[in-house]
Amino acid sequence: MRMRYQQRANPDGTIPENALWKAKVQRDDLILRQSEAGWALNPTSWTWRGPGNIGGRIRAILIHPTTPNTMYVGSCGGGIWKTTNGGTSWFPLNEFMASLSVGCMWMDRTNPDVLYAGTGEGFFEAVEGTSNTATIRGAGIFKSVDAGVTWFQLPSTANPDFYFVNRLAQSPTNSSLFLAATSTGIFRSLDSGGTWTKVRDGWAYDVKFHPTDGNRVAAGMHGSPSVLFSSDAGVNWTAATGITNPHRAEVVWAPSASSTLYAAVNNTSQRIHVYRSVNYGGAFTLMTSGNGISALEAYTNALWIDPINSNTLVVGGVNLYRSTDGGVTLSSTFSGVHSDHHVIVQHPAFDGTNNRTVYFGGDGGIYRTTNIYGSSSTELNNNLGVTQFYGGAMSNTTGVAIAGAQDNYTTRFSGNIEGWVAEIGGDGGFCANDPTDPNYFYGGSQNLNIFRSSDGGLNWVDINDGILDRSGGACNFISFYMIDPNEPNRMLVGARRLWRSNDVKTGNQPTWAVIKDPIGGSFREFPTSHYYNNSPFNISTLTVAKGNSDLIWVGYNNGQVWKTTNGTAATPTWTRVGAGVLPDRWVSRIAIDPNNHDRVFISVMGWTDGNVWKTEDGGSTFTDAAGVPPRRLPVVPVSALALNPLNGNHLIVGTDIGIFTSYDGGATWSAETQGPGTVPIEELVWRDATRLLAFTYGRGLFEADVTPADAEALADAMSVVRGILVSGGLSDIRLSDDLRAVVQNGITIGPFDPPIQVQVSMAAPQRVANALRFDVEGSVNSVNLTEAVHAWDFDAGAWVLCGTGAAPLSESVRTYSPPGAVSRFIHPGTKEVRIRVSYARSGPGSGSTFQARLDQVRCRVNY
């Protein structure tokens, strides 16, 4: 799953140390400048659309020892979920952890309310993962002492040694002694995770204490030696013998046979064989006869040993198999459970007779069998919303959606959260729909296998014959394609070259033609495998201007951006833009303002500052649009970008730590505190002009109304800074009702009459805005007076002039607007807007007093 790492890596191919946690801290700091009582998007509009029945990849299952209906699962993108009714329904815990990628969990043996979660998923061929876009770096080990209500990071794990925590284990005889298997070795803690000491180098997949003997420990490693054992509680380790051609090992002690240890070993041919040791892991004997069972490199491996009969076991690779002879023969079983298995856990009361319940966790979520010796199972993904989507599309007319998920197919949604249906097998990918005809959808699977449906997503035919860049490294594992927003018969597909079909709706196989040649690289650099790179010369994204099909922008994996202004021609002319200015990082999305085609926003990946850019002149120049401190985007990859079609200053971006919004063209940003949480956002798609779809990599699909109506803020505080309040007060300036606050200037000293200054505060309905307008209704009783309005800049801590004008003798309404980015005039915590209305002589005074009569002072907020 190298693609996900490759997308997010900096130009030197690395990710900075503790980058995810630092970004989370920056996000938290941004939230401190916001109010939980107000949102950048309408807080009531976020709706989770599921899927509730598809699930997603999980690698951890915990069951309360005395209240077994209370269970926890750790998902690889959607965080930790809990059920209190045995899986009838689930709910998420702490949606705002720094990492929602949970690779393992542990429940304290002495107190089941104390939980540990190891983050990151280190079951791939390198830290980078593979081209399957599926792995998320972790942020260490998190701990909860209140049954998962709150979580905190163990500070000692905020370092690269704990980016991928694969397994945790607690001593059966010393509750403070823990071991952790990570991508850099085995670590030992004597204070429940407060401090850690590395006791073994290497890529460790698994570690387990003996059920009763705290001195004996076994560990499963990458490569050779594949199994290690310790007889001094993990201080020293010795390589086991007898295992050949190993790639990954999973180890399990046999509870009914004290000296017996099993190992399920993935070999380098992607097959799992079972080995057994009868001397506490010192020497192993191959048990499995024949070729073993299918696995995916180190990605799949799960092993369960019957606590009653040590010869009965279940092993999971791509599918599940059972053995009753110690692993010699393996028979396929539980065919109803989704493929690709990662964890098998028995019920706490399992006794092999009255209770035979066992749970399976894998790419399809969680399943249960009430008879491990049988073959039937029940899916328990009841609102377990942990599906990892790459992209999707929805018909605005029917509300039918399709979405491509990691290893969970391309699925169809027709309104029932628990009724998503798999339509196209394999890994899903990007999706598209015809905005003019609700019957036409486009979906597919990895390596540019594109399918078309002409009946609302019920039946599908492939349409990719003729696209010669399919697979072989000449396209990304998850490749981008789109329907021209101006011509539903036209599809554009990004690979090594840019492909176009002008008849994508007609016939079984559309006609495809290349309209942009490669920027470099040979066509067959990499094998067609899940486990290899995506070429830097592949197209990563593209867009077509709404209203002008000739204007096409294309982005590449290596950061290059190109455009054409004659994109419908047989051989368009292409020009590179932003060279030397735009970052050399994976271009995730490009958005062209539909109302001003010279205005374009670009988002890029990488754990480097400055991942949103814009041009106002069609690409001649570019400027950073990631914001100005203290309202700048965190240093985090920006994977999705959407531009409000009704407001060219309203941007929404999706990142690896959730959603952020700007209402001033990228000058200032705010973090969303509702909806998807800190889950990675893979795609943002407009359903219509006001409803936005967020396809997440771990929480399924969300929908939000992002265009609330304009609102007004009435005065809620008033003070006379200079002058004398003659009559009236706050209640008289709140409404336009001919009730007035009358303020008179003071005593004249010198040649100029003293001014009047009235300060008014009001609470904005939201913390960010596209525009502010201040209405002052009233009059004065003397000529030659100037009215001025200033607003308080909360970022700079200074008054800013919004405008001046002649003060009227008869009552009228004057409107003033502050300059520049207006969110700085709204307090990020209280949402206070503070203005000062002043009246002064425009020349030498007469020595006489004058009065200002204010009927209403208000603020109008435009979003």
N, C-alpha and C positions, 0 to 999 in steps of 0.2 A: 504494500500500500504506500508505495513511494511517492505517488502523485501528490498526496495531501501534504507531505513534508516538502516536496519539491516546490509546490505552489508557494509555500509560506517561507521558504528559506531566503536569507539575504543573498546578495550577489555572490558572496564568497562561499555559498553553499551551507552556511551554518545558521543556527538559531541561537541568539544570545542566552547566556545563563539566566535561569529563573525568569525568562521573558513573560510567561503567562501570568505568574503571580504579580510581577511588576505592573503589567497591564491592568490586572484586577484592582490593584491599589490605586492606579490612576483613575479607573472607573469609579471607585468608591469616593475618591476626592472630588470628582466631578459631581457626583450625586449629592455631596455635602453642600454644593452650591445650588441645589435644587430643592424643591419641596415635594414631599410625598403626597401633598394635597393637590398637586397639579402635575400635568403630564405634557410631554411634547406631542404625543398622539392622544386621542380621546380615550381615557382609561376605561370607559364602559364598552368600548368597541371591540376589544380583543376577544376573539372567540377561537377556541381550539376546535379544529375540524377532524382530529384523529390522525392516524387510524388508532382505534382502540382494540382491534383484533389482530393486527399484523405483528406487533411486537418489534423487536430489533435485537441487536447483538448484546447479550449479557454474559458476564464471566463470573459473577458472584451471586450466591444464594445463601442467606442466613435465615435460620428458623429459631424462634424463641424456645428455649428448652422446656418451659412449663406452660407456656401459652402458645401452642404451635400454630394457631391461626394468625399470629403475628409473624410476618415474614418481611425480609428486605431483599431487594435485588440491586446489584450494581450494573448499570448499563455502560456501554462504551462510548456514549455520546450524550445521553440524556440524564446522567446523574444517578442518584439513589432514589428508589421508590419503595413504598411501604404498603402492606396490606394488614388489616386487622381482622379480616374475615376469610382467611385461607385462600386468597386470590380471587374472590368474587369481584373485588374492585381494588384499585391501587391509587395512590396519590404520591406526588413527588415531595422529596425532602430537600430543603435548602437549594433553591434554584439559582443561587448566586454564589456558589463555590467558585474558586478560581478555575477549576477544571471539572467538567461534568463527564470526563472519561474515567470510569472506575474499572480498574483491572482486577481488583480483588477486595475482599472485605474479611473482617474478623469480629466475632462477638466475644467479649471477655468471659472467660470461664467462670469467674466469681461474681460477676455483675452483668446480666444481659442488657442493661441499659447503657453500658459502655461499649461503643462501637468504634471500629477503625476502618478506614477506607484508603486503599492504595490506589493512586491515580496514574493514568497513563496505561497504554496497552502495548506491552513489549513482546508480542508473539509473532514478530515479523523478522525478516532476514537481516535487517540493520536498523539503527535508530530511525533511518529515513522511512522505513516501512516499504511498501511496494506501490505499484502504479494503480492500485485499486482505490485510491483516494479515501482510505478508510481509517487510518490511525491518527489519534490525537495525543499530543504530548501531555503528560501529567504535570502536577505541581506538588509532588511529595505525598506525604501521608496526612490524612485528616482524621480528627478524633471527635467523637460526640460522647457526652456524659449524661445525656437526657433522652436516650432512645431515639436519637436522630433529629430532634427538633432543631438543634443548633450544632454547627461544626466549626472547628478551628484547625488551622494548619499546624502541625508539629514543626516548630522553627528549625529543628535539627535536620529536617528533610527538605529544606528549601535550597536544593543544590542539584547539580546534574546527576549525582549518583541515584537520585530518587525521581527522575523524570518518568521512568517506567517501572512501577512497582507491581511485580507479577504475582507475588504470593506473600502472605503474612502467616506466622505461626506463633503460638503461645505455649510455653512449657506446661505440661500437665502437673508439675510439682512445684513450680515457682511462677506465680502469676505475674511477676514483674519482668520475667525473661521473655523477650520476643526475638524472633528472627524474621528477616525480610529478604526475599529473593528479588533482585532488581536486574536491570539490564547491564549493570557494571559489576555485580558480585553478590555475595551473601553478607548481610549486616546483622549485628547482634546488639541488643539493647538490654540493659539490666534495670532500667527505670521506666518501663512501660512506654518507651519511645521518646523519652526526654533527650537521650543522647544515643548515638550509634557508633559502633566500631566495625570497620570492614574486616571480616575474617577469611574471606576467600574472593579472589578475583575471578572474573568470567561472567558470561551471560547466564544468569540463573532464572529458570522458568518456574521452579517449584521448590518448596521446602516444607517438610512435615516432621513434627515430633512423633515419637512412638506414643501410642495411646496412654500408656501408664508409666513408662520409664523416661524421665526427663533428661537422662543423659544421652539417649539414643535419638539421632536425627538422620534423616535422609534428604537429599536434594537432587533435583533434576536439572541438568545443565544443557547448554547448547554445544553440540559437537562432542568431541571426546576429551576427557572422560565424561560420559553422559550421566552417570549417577555417582554421587559422593555420599559417604556416610561418616558420621561422627559418633564417638562414644564418650565425649566430654561436654555434652550440651552445646555443641556448635562452636567450640573454641578452635579445634583442629579438625581437619577433614582429610579423608583418604579416598582415593579413587577405587570404585568397585571394579571387578573384573567380569569378563564373560559376555559383554555386550559389544556387538560388532556393527560397523557402518552407521553410527548414531547421528541423528540430527537434533532431536529434542526428546527429553524424557519427562514423563509424569509418574510420580511415585505415590503409592498408597500402602500403608501397613495393614496387615490382616488382623483384625481385632481378636479373632478366635484362635489365632496361631501366633504366639508371642514373637517368635523369631522370623516370621515370614514377612517379606516385603516384596510387593509387585512393582514392576515398572512397565509402563506402556511407552514404547520407544518408536518415534517417527524416524525412519531411515532416510537416506538421501534420495531414495526413489519414490518418495511420497507414499510409503506404506507403513502401517503401524503393526508391530509385533509385540507380544506380551512376553516378558521375562519374569522369572521368580528367583528370589533368594531365600534360603532357609537359615541363613546365619547372619541376620540383622543387616543385610546389605553388603556384606563383604564380597560375595561371589554370586553371580547370576547364571541361570540356565535358561536358554531359549525354550519357551513353551509352545509357541505357535507353530503349527505345521503349515507348509505352503507359503503363499504370497502375502499373508496378512490382510489387512483391510485398508481401504483408500483413505488418504489424508491430504491436506493441502499444506505442504512444507511444514513449518512449525505452527501454523495458524490453528489447526484443529487437533485436539487430543483431550479426552476426558476419561477417567477411570474410576470405577466404583467396585469395591469388594464387599461381598455379603458379610455382615458382622457375625452371622450365625455359622456360615459354611464357607471356609476360605477358598474352596474350589469354584465357587460361583462368583462370577464377575460380569460387569457390563463395561464395554469400552466404546467410546465414541470417536469417530473420525469425521468423515463426510456424513456417514450414517451410524446408527447404533447397532451393536452386536452383543450377544450374550454367550458366555461359556459356562459350562458346568463341570469342566475338567481342568480347571486351573489355567485356561487360556490356550489349550492345545487346539481345540476346534472352536471357531467363532461363527455363530449363526445370526443372520440378520433378524432384527426384531424392532418393534415399535416404529413401523413404517409411517405412521401418521404424524410423527414428530418431525418438525422442520430440520433440514440438513444443516451440517456444520456445527459440531458440538464442542462445548468448552467447560462445562461443569455438571456434575451429578451429585446430588445431596439426598440423603435419606431423612425420613421423618424422625424426630427425636424419640418417638415411642416404637420405632421399628423393632419387631421381634421375629419376623419371618413367618409368623402364623396369624396372629390377630391383627397385626399391622404390617402391611407390605408396601407402604407408600414411599415412593421415591420421586424426586423432582429432577427435570432435565433443563439445562440452560444452554442456549446457543444463539445462532444468528436469527432464529425465529422467535426469540423471547423465552417464555417459561412454559413448560408442560408438566403434567403430573400423571403418574400411573398409580393406581391403588393396588396393583399386583405386579411387582417387579418380575415375577416368574411367568407372567402372561405376555400379552402383546398389545393391549389396548392402552390408550392415553387420552388425556383431555388437555386442550389448550387453555391456559389461564391468563391470556393477554387481555384482560377485561379492563379497558381504559389504561393499560400500561403503555403510555404514549412515548415510546423510546425509538421510534422508527427513524432511520437515518436517510433523509432524502437528499438527492443531488439536484433535483429540479422538478417542476411541474407546471401545469396549466389548468385553467378553469374556464368553462363557458359561462359568460355573464348571463346568458339567456336562461340556461337550465340549472346552473349551479353544479353541473357534473364536472368533476376534476379527474385528471390522471396525474400520477407522480411516480418518478423513478427512484427506487430505494437501493441502498447498499445491500446486496445479496437477498433482497426481498422483493424482487420483480418490479415491473411497472404495474401499478395498481389503480383501480378505478373507485371513485367516491361518488355516490349519488344522493347523499344527504344523511345516511346512517353512519354514525361514527364507528359503530361495531360491525358495519357491513361493507368495509372495503374489500374489493375482490381482485385477486391477482389475474392479470391479463397477458403479460409477456414475461417469460422466464428470464433467469439470470440476474445480473446486476442491472438495475434500471439506470437511467441517465437523464439528460435534459428532455423536456417535453415541449410541445407547442400545440396551439389550436387555431382554427380559423375563426377570427373574430366576427365574420359575417355569416357563418353557418355552423350552428351548434353540433352538427353531425360529424364534423371533421376534427380528429385529433391525431397527433403524431407522438409516438413514443419509441422505445426500443431498449437495447441492451448495450453492453460495453463494446468498444471498438467499432463504433459507427454502424451498428445494426439498427436501421431505422424502419419503423413500421407505421402504417397508416390505417386509421379507422374511418369509415364513412357512415357509421351508424351510432355515433355517440360513445364510442369506446367499447363496444360489445364484441366486435370481430375485427381482426387485424390481418393485413398482408404486408410483406416486406417490400420496400421500395428502394433498396440501396444498390441494386445491380447497376453497374456503370460508375460508381464512386470507387476509383482505383486506389485511393489512399487508405482504404479500410485496413486496419491492423498493421502488423509488421513495423510498428514504430512510426508510421507515416500519419498517425492520428493519435490524439490523446486517448487514454483508456476511457475517459468520459469526455466525449467531444461535444462541442457546442454547435447548435443549428437553430435556425429561426425562420418563421414565416414573414415575408415582407409585409409590414403593416398597411401598405397601400395596395397590395396585389396578392390576394390569398392563393393564387395559383403558383406563386413563386416562393421557393425555399432556397436558403443559402446555408451551406454546410462548411464548417471550418475544420480543416485537417492540415496536412503539410501545404496543400494548395486550397484555394477557396473555390468551392463548387456551387453551381447554380442549376436549378431546374425551373423552367417556366410553365411546366405542366404537371406539377406535383399532385394535383387532384385527379388527373385523368389517367386511365389505363392502369394495369398492374405494375408496370415499371416505367417511371418517368424518364425523361431524357435529361442526362446530366452533362454539364460542360464546365471546364475550368475557366474561371474569370480572373484568377490571380495566381501567378507562378510562385514557386517557393522563394523564400528569402535566403535559403542556404541549407546545407546538410543533404546527405544521401537519403534515399527513400527507405532503406531497409537496415537501419542501424541497430535495431533491437529486435529480439525474438518476440513473438506474439504470446506473451505470458503476463499473468497478473503481477509478476515480480520484477519487472524491469522499468527503466525510466521512460518518461515522456520527453521527446526531443525538444530542445529549446527553440527549434525552428517551426514548431507546430503552432497553429492558430489556437488561441485560448478563448477568444470571445469576438463578437462582431455586433454591429447594429446598423440599422437602416433608418434614415430620417423619416419621421412621420410627415407625409405631404410631399416627399421628394425621394423617389426610389433610386435616383442617380447618386445620391449622397450616401456613401457607405464608409464606415470606419471599421478597421480591423486591428485587434490586439494579439500579441504573441506571448508565448511562454517566457521568452527572454526579455520582455519589456518593450519591444518595438511596437510602434503604432503607425498605421498607414491609413490613407483615405483616398477616395476617388470621387469625382464629381460627375462622372459619366458611367455609373455602375450598371446601367441597363444595356450598355453597348456590348457587342460580341467580345471585344478585347478592351476592357476599361483601362484608363491610364491611372497609375497609382503614384502617390507621393508620400514619402515618409515625413511625419511631423514629430516635433518634440525631441529630436535627436540631441543628446547632450544635456537636456533639461529634465525630461521625464526619467524616473528611476529605471535601472536595468533589472526590473523585477516583474514577475508574472502579472500580466494585465488581467484583472478579473472581470471588469464590466466597463462599458462605455455608454453614456446616456447623452443623447442630443436633445436640446430644448426644442419641443415641437413648435414653439412660438418664435424661436430665434435660432436658426440652424447654425449660426456662428458660435453659439454658446454650447460648449460640450464639457461634460464632466467625465473623468476617468478615475477608476479605482484600481489600486494595485495591492499585491500581497507583500508579505515580508514583515519581520519584527523590527522594522526600522521606522523612524519618525517620518511622517509625511506620505500618507497612502491615499490621499484624494487630491486630484489636480483639476484645474479648469482652464479653458480658453474662452475668450470673448471675441476672438477674431478668426475663428475657423481653423485654429491650429498654428497660426503664425507665432504666437507667444503663449506661454503657459505660466500659471501661478499656483502656488500651494493653496489648497482649499480645505486643509485639515484643521483650520481654526487658529485662533489667537489665544495664548494663555491668558487667564486660567481656564478658558472654555475650549480647549483644544482636544481633539480626539486622542485617546490613549495610543501608545505605540503598540499596534496590533494589526495583523493582516485584515484588510477590508475585502471580503469575498463577494459581496453583493452590493448593488447600488441602484436606487430608484429615484427618479426625478418626478416630482408632482406635475402632472400634465396641466394642471390649472394654475400652478404657481412655480415659476422658474427658479425661485430662491429656496424652495422647500426640497431639501435632500433627505433621503433616508438611506443609511448604509447598514449592512449586516457584517458582523465581524466574528472572530472566534470567541468573543465574550459578550455577544448579544447585539442589540440594535441601538443605533444612535441617530439623532435627528438634528438638522440645521434648518432654520427658517430665514437665513440671511446669506444664502449662497456659499456656505462653508466658512463664514467668518467666525461663528460661534456654534458650539455643539452641546447637546444634552444627551444623557443616557436614559434609555427606556427602562423603567422599573416595573413594568407590567408585561404581560404577554409571555414571550418565549424564555425570559430570564437570560442567563449567561451562556446558553447553548450556542454553538456555532451556527451561523446563518449561511446557507448555501445559495439561496436564490430569493430575490424579491421580485414579484410579478404583479402588475396592475390587473385586477379583475375588471375594473372600469375606472372612471376618472377619480373616484373617491375611495375605492376599496382596494386594499393592498393585501397580497398573499405573501406569507413568509414561510418558505420551505426550509426546515431546520435539519441539522445533522445530529439528531438525537431526541427531538421532541415532536416530530411529525409536522403537521400543517397548522398554521395560525392565520386568521384573517382579521383585519382591522380597518375601521373607518378613519382615514388620516386627514380628513378635511372638515374639522368642526366649523360651525358658523362663527362669523365675527361676533365679538362681545364687547360690552362696555364695562368700565370700572368707575363707580361713583365715589365721590370723596368720602373718606372715613376718618380724616383728621385734618384740622385746620389750625394754623397759628399765625399771628401777625408778627412778622419779624421786625418791620419798621413801620411806624404809624400807630394810630389809635383806633381800636374797634369801637365804633359809635353805637352800632346796633346790629342785631342778628348774630349769626354764627354758623357752625357747621351744618346744622339742619336746614339752613336757608340756601346753601349752595349745592346741596345734593341733587335737587330736582329743578327743572325749568318750570317754576310755579309762581313767578312774580313776587316771591319772598326773597329778600336780599340781605346779604351781609354788607354793611356800610363801613368803610375804613377811611379815616382821615389822616392826612400827613401831619407831621409834627410842627414844632415851632421853627420858623425860618431863622437861620444864623448865617450871615454872609449873603452873597449875591444870588445864591441858588436856593430854591425851595427844596426841602428834603423830600425824598421819594417815599412811596408806599411799597412795601414788600409783604406779600401774603404767601405763606407756604401751605401747600395742600398735598395730602397723601391719599392714595387709594390702592387697593389690592387688585392686581391683574388676575384674570381667571386662570392663566397659564404662565409658566416661567419663561417661555421663549415666544417670540413673535416675529412676523414678517414686517409689520409696520405698526407704529404708534401714532395716534393723532390726539392732540389735546384741544378740547373745545372750551373756550372762555366766553361765557355769555354775561353781558353787563354793559355799564356805561360809566362815564365820568361827568363831573359837573363844571369842568373848566376847559378852555381851549389850550392848545399848544402842549398837550400831554402825550407821551409815548408809552405804549404798552409793550412789555417784553416778557417772554416766557423762557425760563431755563429748566432743564431736567437734570436730575442727579445721576451721574455715571457711577454705578456701584463698583465697576471694575477699576476705574481710575481714581475714584474718590474725589470727584470734582464736578462743578456745575458746568453744563454745556448749553450754549444758546440755541434755542429752537426757532426763534424768529422775533421780529419786532414789527410794530405798525402804529399808526396814529390811533390813539384811544378815542372811541366815538362818544359823542354827546348823547346820542339816542341808543337805546339798548339794541344790541345785535350779537351775533355769534361769530367769533374769529377762531380759526383753526390753525394750529402750529404742529410741526412734525420735527422730531429730533433727527440729526444727520447720522449717516453711517449705519453700522450694525446696531439694531435697536434693543436686542436682548440684554445689553449691558445696562439699560435703564430700568430693568426689572430685577429686584433683589432675588438672588438665586435660592434663598431659603424662604423668606416670608412672602415673596412676590410683590413687595411694596414698590409702587411707582411714586416718585417724589418730584413735584414741580414747584417752581416759585414764580408767581405772577407779580410783576413790578410796574409801577407807574412813576414817571418822572417828567419834569419840565424839559422841553426840547430846547430851551434857552433860559436866559436869566429870569428869575421869578419876580412876582409883583409883591412878594411879602405876604400874600394872602394864602389861606389854606385851600386845599382841594380834596375832593372825595372820590373814591372808587366804589361803585355799587355793583356787587357781584351777585348774579342770579343763579348761575350754575358753573361749576368747574368739573369737567369729567375727562376720562381717558377712553378712547376707543382703540381696541386691540384687534389687529388683523393677523390671522394665522395662515 
